[in-house]
Amino acid sequence: MVPHVLLTYEAYEQLLGTKHVLDRLAEPAGVEDIEFIVPTSEETAQPASFGDLDVVNPWR
């Protein structure tokens, strides 16, 4: 048997508190202590090589 609870929407909002689910997911506890370092690269982008394929370039 599964118990059921009847609540008004206002009572349900009071149980949830002031923060919504997305707010809680966006700011998990302890995240402010993590240092994020973005890696850098000296590599430059190169054009793709299609080998022996006969590719038609409409911009030539």
C-alpha positions as CSV (number, residue, x, y, z in Angstrom):
1,M,0.0,0.0,0.0
2,V,1.3,3.4,-1.0
3,P,0.6,6.3,1.4
4,H,-0.7,9.6,-0.2
5,V,-0.4,13.1,1.2
6,L,-2.8,15.9,0.1
7,L,-1.2,19.4,0.2
8,T,-2.3,22.7,-1.1
9,Y,0.1,24.3,-3.6
10,E,1.1,26.9,-1.0
11,A,2.0,24.2,1.5
12,Y,4.0,22.4,-1.1
13,E,6.0,25.6,-1.9
14,Q,6.7,26.1,1.8
15,L,8.2,22.6,1.9
16,L,10.4,23.4,-1.1
17,G,11.7,26.6,0.4
18,T,12.7,29.8,-1.4
19,K,15.1,28.2,-3.9
20,H,13.9,26.3,-6.9
21,V,15.3,23.0,-8.1
22,L,17.3,24.7,-10.9
23,D,18.8,27.1,-8.4
24,R,20.0,24.2,-6.3
25,L,21.5,22.3,-9.2
26,A,23.3,25.4,-10.5
27,E,25.0,26.0,-7.1
28,P,25.9,22.7,-5.5
29,A,27.5,23.0,-2.0
30,G,31.3,23.3,-2.0
31,V,31.7,24.3,-5.6
32,E,32.9,27.8,-4.7
33,D,36.1,26.2,-3.3
34,I,37.1,24.6,-6.6
35,E,39.7,26.4,-8.7
36,F,39.2,26.0,-12.4
37,I,42.2,26.5,-14.7
38,V,41.5,26.7,-18.4
39,P,44.2,24.9,-20.3
40,T,45.8,26.8,-23.2
41,S,47.4,25.5,-26.4
42,E,49.9,26.9,-28.8
43,E,48.5,24.8,-31.6
44,T,46.8,26.5,-34.6
45,A,43.9,25.2,-36.6
46,Q,44.8,23.4,-39.8
47,P,42.5,22.8,-42.8
48,A,41.1,19.3,-43.1
49,S,42.7,16.9,-45.4
50,F,40.4,14.7,-47.4
51,G,43.2,12.7,-49.1
52,D,42.3,11.4,-52.5
53,L,38.6,12.2,-52.3
54,D,37.2,14.3,-55.1
55,V,35.5,17.0,-53.1
56,V,33.8,19.9,-54.9
57,N,34.4,23.3,-53.3
58,P,31.6,25.7,-54.2
59,W,33.6,28.7,-52.9
60,R,36.5,28.3,-55.5
